[in-house]
């Protein structure tokens, strides 16, 4: 009997490995191998303009070069600031929209139509989103500036002034990044038992108290998830910055991803680009690990 059970367990493990095999192979080929290859390149004088024979091992020189590059540190500062504002703003806005769409007033055909309207931005790729907003922010023919000109008002240099350019990126990020988070939070709100709200209302609790003492604790795992998603998205942000502002003016809207692109494809210095990529990869990996720990701890507290 025990021998049969051991054989059955071994068979299940073999079947599981066979089913997981193709996915593991794809993961290794398209994730593990490129990361390891990029890690190796980060220690080499790897320049695409030079012949393969000139690609030599230079140790930590690429890392020293990017750490001594002021543009690298400026891109980090901007990315971190963009991350803080983007994460807090999109999560708060998404929560407000999810609460509004989850209310009893937004039901039926009107509710479905409203949800569809809010979801539309997330169906567009970032490059298309940036081009749409470029038409709005453009200095001469843009929707806003052309309207201001017709009203004999001063135009705004959205893409030529540092403050306005950063504000433009934040607006685009809010518009594009909020719907996805809203959908997750809207689904999370449906998991909160209605009996909890009824019991709280019988005890005299108001809507604000219900939100802070019932809703937030009940969906905190979902909130941890969306914060982690937004952190990684904003850290990796490249498309919108590249298409809308091209990192300008004077690289004041250059993200870490844009810096990596510039090193690798404009200056053809693949070694330094790989070193900066390893820095970004390590940052995202640490954030992912921390939020996984937080999520596991939060789940264990809820189950106790």
N, C-alpha and C positions, 0 to 999 in steps of 0.2 A: 504493500500500500504506500509506504513512504517512498520507495524507489520509483513507483509510478508518478507520484506527485513531483518528485525531483525532475523526472524526465519531462513532465508536462511544463514545469517552470522553464526548463532549458529550451523547450520548443517555442514557448511564448517569447522568450528573449531573442531567439534566432529569428522568428517571424517579425518581431518588432524591429530588429536591426535591418532586416531585408526591406521592410516598408520605409524605414527612415533613411536607408542607404542613399537613394537618389538625392534627397534633400541635403543630407550631410555632405555629399560629393559636390553639389552646387555651392553650398556654403563655403567649403574649403577652397574651391577653385576661384570663386568670385569675391571672397572676403578675406580668408586667412592668407592665401598666397599673395594677393596684391599688397596687403598690409605688411607682410614679412619682406616682400620685395622692396616696398617703399622704405621700410626701416633700414634695409641694407644700403639703399641708394643715399640715404641721409648721411652716411659716413664716407661718401665718395665725392670726388671732383667730377660730378656727372653733368656735363653740358652737352646738349643736343647739337650744338654747333661744332663740337670737337669730334674727332674720330674715336672709335671705341678703344683704341690703344692708349688714348690720353686720359681715360677714365681711371683715376688712381684713388687709392684709399688715403683719406686725409684726416681720419679720426673725428674729433669733435669740432673741426673748423667751421662746418656749416652751421652748427648750433651756436657757436660763438659769433658768427657773422650776423645771424638773424637777431641774436640778443643784443648786439651792438647797433642794430638798425633802428633808427628813430621811428620810421614808418611802421615797423612791426609793433612797437609799443603803442603808437597812436591808434593802430587798428584794433589792438586789444582793448584800449580804453573805450573806443567808440563801440566795439562789439559788446562789452560788458554793460555799458550804459544803455545801449539799445536793447540788450537782453532783459535788464531790470524793468525798464519802462514797457517793453513789449509783452513780457510775461504777466506782469501785474495788470496792465491795461486790458489785454485780451481776455484774461481769466475773469476779471471783475465784470467787464462788459458782457462776456458770454454768460456769466451767472445771472446778470440782470435780464438778459434776453430770454434765457431758459426759464426763469421764474415767471416772466410775463407770458411766454408761450404755454407754460404749464398751468396757468390759471384757468378757472372755469369760464372766463369771458371769451377765451380764444378756443373755440371748439368748432366742429363741423367743417364745412367747406371753407369758411373764412380762415379757420385755424390752419388747415392744410395749405391753403394758398399763401398765407403769411409765412409759414415755415419754409415753403419752397422758395420764396423770394429771398429769405435770409441765407438759404443754403447755396444759392447760385454762385457767389464768389469763389467758393471752395472747389467748384467744378472747373475752374480755369487754372492753367499752369502759371507760375510766377512771372514768366516772361511776358505772357499776354496781359496779365494784370498790370505789370509795370508800364507796358506800352499804352494801355488804356489811360492810366493816370498821367503818363507823359503828355498825352493830348490835353489833359485838364490843366497841368502845371506848366506847360511850355511857355517860354518868355514872351513870344510875339503872338502866335496864333492859338495859344491855349485858351480853353473855355473861360477860365477865371480872368486872365489878363485881358483878353479881348473884350470881355464884359466890362471890366474896369475902364478900359480905354473909351468905350462907347459912352460911359457915364462921366467922362472927363475926370477920372480919378487916377491917382498914381498906381502904376503897375507894381507887382511884387516879383522879385527875382527868386522864385522858388528853388531853382536849380543852380543859381549863382551865388547865393548867400548861405553861409554855413548853417545858421540857425534855421532858416526856412527849408534848406535841403534836408536837414535832419528831421524837421517836423513833417516834411512830405513823406519821408521813408516811414515814419511812425504811423502816419495816417493810412498809408498803403498796407502796412503790416496789420493794423487793426482791421481794416476792411477785408483783407484776405484770410487772416489767421483766426478771426473770431468764430466764423460759422462752424468749423470742425469741432472746436472746443464746446460750442453751444450744443451741438448734437449729443456729445458725450454726457454733458451735464444734464441735458433734457432727459436723456435715458436714465441717468442716475436718479433724478427726482421722482421718476415713476416707481422706483424700488422702495421708496419710503412709505411704510404702512400708514394708511389714512387714520387708523385707530389712535396712533400716537398724537396726531393733531387734534382729534376729537377729545381725547383725554386732557390734553394741555389746555384746550379752550374751556373745558368744564372747570378747570382749576383757575381760570381767569387770565391765562397767558394771551398776549397779543401776537400779531403777525411777526413783529421784530423778534420777540422772545422765542417764538416757534422756530424762526429761521436759525437763530444762533444756538439754541439748545436742542433742537431736533434735527433740522435739515442738515446743517453743517456736520455734526457728528456722524450722521447716518451715511453721508456721501463723502466722507473725508478721504477714503481710498481712491475714489474717482478724482477728487481734487488733486491728490498727490500725483496721480497718473497724468492729468492734463498739464500740471505744472512741469513735470519731467519732459513731456512732449514738447511743450513750448520752449523750455530751456534749450533742448537739443536743436529745435528748428531755428531759433534765433542765433545760436552759436554758429550754425552752418549756413546762415543766410548769405547768398551770393547773387542770385538771379535779379532780385529787385534792385539792389545797389548797383550792379553792373549795367542794367538796362536803363534805369531811371537817372542816376547821377554819375555813373562811371567812376565812382569813388570820390568825386569832387564835391565842392571846389577845393583844390589843393589837398586832395586825399583826406579831407575831414569826414567823409562818409565811407571810408574804406574799411570793410570788415576783414576779419582774419582770412576768410575764404577767398576774398578778393586779393588780399596780399599774396596768398599762395598761388592763385592764378597768375598774378603779375610776375612773380618770381619764375614760375615754371614756363609760361607761354610768351610773355613779352620780353623778359630778360634771358630766357632759355637757360635758366640755372636750375636744373631739376634737382640737384643736390640740396640747395637751400629750400626749395619748395617742399621737398620731402621732409626736411627737418621741421619746417613750420607745420606740415601736415601731421607729423607725429605729436607735436605739441597739442594741436587741436584734437586729435584722436584720443590722447591721454586725458585731456580735460573732459571730453564727452564720456569716456569710459568711467572716470571717477564720479561724475554726476550721476550716471546711470546706476553705478554700484551703491551710492549713498541713498538714492531714492528707492532702490529695491529693498535695502535694509529698512528704510522708514516704512515702506509699504508692508513688509513682512511683520514688522513690529506692530503696526496699526491693526493688521488683520488678526494677529494673535490676541491683542487686547479686546477686540470686538467679540472673539469667540470664547473668551474666558467668562 
